[in-house]
Amino acid sequence: MLSTRILAIDPGSRVTGFGVVDVLNGKTTYVTSGCIRLPDEELSVRLKHIFNHVSDLLKEYQPDEFVIEEVFLAKNANSALKLGQARGAAIVAASLQELVVHEYAARRVKQSVVGNGNADKTQVQMMVQLLLGLSSKPQADAADALAIALCHANTRTSGGLEYGTGKRAGRSSKRWTEQDVRKAL
């Protein structure tokens, strides 16, 4: 039985969420999650902080796969640029460890985990808690990272990665029901 460990990153220029899960025989289990809180300093210092913390996570948890949220179009171009730079710092850390970087759009992640691409943070937190059997809701940025990991876990196959396949692909755009969640657990 081959287990796969996934490290997921929800990048941010102020707070970067992370989540680690293991996948064994189609069952995803929680390992750890949290937030990298960045100092209130210039951007270059914050980017170094992201790089160093992600590098530490990679060394400590030795993931087999690395996933990160794609850049989305923000109303504020400056915010989008900073987010892109935060992503870059995390991606370089993973690349230096010879990990392939998999990216998922926020809408795709929410659709995969909540069943609604427009889900809010509270809905994501609730579903992550339920799907991973956590005793309490994870902090919002950590929940987002865990949702990215769950999305990736549900779209991978034993023969490799196939975007758009997995447990829910055959159901078109139907939403998860409570019954679906209980079956998955």
N, C-alpha and C positions, 0 to 999 in steps of 0.2 A: 504494500500500500504506500503510495507516494503522496506525501503531503506537500502542499505549496504554501509558502508564506508570502503575503502581499503587504507592501507598505504603500499607503496612499497619502497624498498631500493635498490639502486645500490651501493654496497659497494666498498670502495677504501681505501687505506692506506694513501692517501694524500687528496682526495676529495671524499666524500660520497654523492651521490644524493638521494633525497627523493621526493616522489610524493603522493598526496592524491586525491582520486576521490570518488565520490558517484555514486552508481548504483541504479536506480529506474526504474522498469518496462522495463528492458533491455537497458535503456539509461544511458550512462556514462557521468557524468559532472565533470568538473575540480573544485577542492577545493583550492589546493595550491601546490607549489613545490619549491624546492631550493636545495642548496648545503651546506653541513657541511664541512667547510674548516678547515683542521686539522693543529694544530701548528707544526712548524718545530722542533719537539722534539723527544725524544726516543719513540719507538713503544708503550711502556706501557702507556705513557701519551696520545698518539693519540687514543689508544683503549678505554681508560677511557672517552675521549672526545666523541667518537662515541656512547658509551653506554649512557652517560649523555644526549646527544642531542636526540638520538632516544627515550629515556625514556621521555624526555620533549615533543616530538612530540606525543607520545602515550597518555600522559596525556591531552595535549591540544586538539587533534583531535578525541580522543576516537574511533579508528577504530574497526570495527567488524572483519576484516581479515587483515593478515599481509603477504606480499610476498617479496621475496628477490631473487636476481639472484644467480644461482648455481655457484660454483667454476668451472673455466675452466682450462684446461691445458695450462700453460704459458711456454714460452721458457726458462724463468728464474725461477728456482725452488724457489729461495728466494722470488721473487715477488709473486708467487702463495701462499707461506706460509703466507706472510703478508696479502694478500687478504683474505685468509681463516680465519685469526685471526680477521680481520675487520668484516667479516660476523658473526663470533662467538659473537663479542661484541653486534652487532645489534640483533642477534637471542636471546641472553640471556635477553636483555631488553624486547623483545616481550614475551618470555616465562614467565618472571616474572609477566606479565600482564595477564597470562593465555590464550594467543592467540596461536592458531595453526599456525605454520609457513609453508607456501607453497613456493616451490622453482621452478624456471623455468630456463632452460638453455638459454644463450644469443641467440643462434641460433633459438630456439623455439619462443622467444620473437620477434625477427626480422621477422621471418616468419609470425607470427600472425599479427603484426602491419604494416609491409611494404610489405609482400608477398615474401620476399627474405631473406633467412637465412644468407646471406652474405652481407646484407645491411651495408652501412657505417653510421657513426654518423650523417652526414648531412641529409641523407635520413630519419633516425629515427626522427630527430628533425622536419623535414618538415611534416611527417605523423602525429606525435603527435600534432603539431600545427593545422593541418587540422581536425583531428578526434575530438579534444577537442574544436575546434572553438576559439583558442587563437589568440590574436591580433599580437603576435610576437613569434618567435621561442624561446623556453625555452633553457637555458644553456644546454650544451651537457649531463652532468651528471644528471641533473634534468629531461631532456627528456628521458634518459635511464630508470630512475625510473618510470616515467609516462608510458613508453612503457610496463614495467613489470606489472604495474597496469592494463593497457588496455588488455594485454594478459590474465591476470587472470580474469578480468571482462568478457571477451569473452569466457572463457572456463568453467565458472561456470554455473550451472543450478539451477532452483528453488528447485530441490530435493537434492541439494548438489553439490559437486564438481566432475566433470568428466573430467579428463585429456584427451585432444584431441577432445572434443566436442565443440559445439558452432556454431556461425554463419558460419564459414568457413570450418568446418570439412567435410561437405558433398561435398565440391568442390575439394577434394584431394589436390594436390600441386599447383593448379592454383593460379596465382597472383591476387591481388586486382587490379581492374581497376578503373579509375576515376568514372565511373558510380556506381560501388559498394560503393565507399566512399560516394558519394552524397546520395545514398539510405540509408546508415547507419546514416547519419546526419539527 
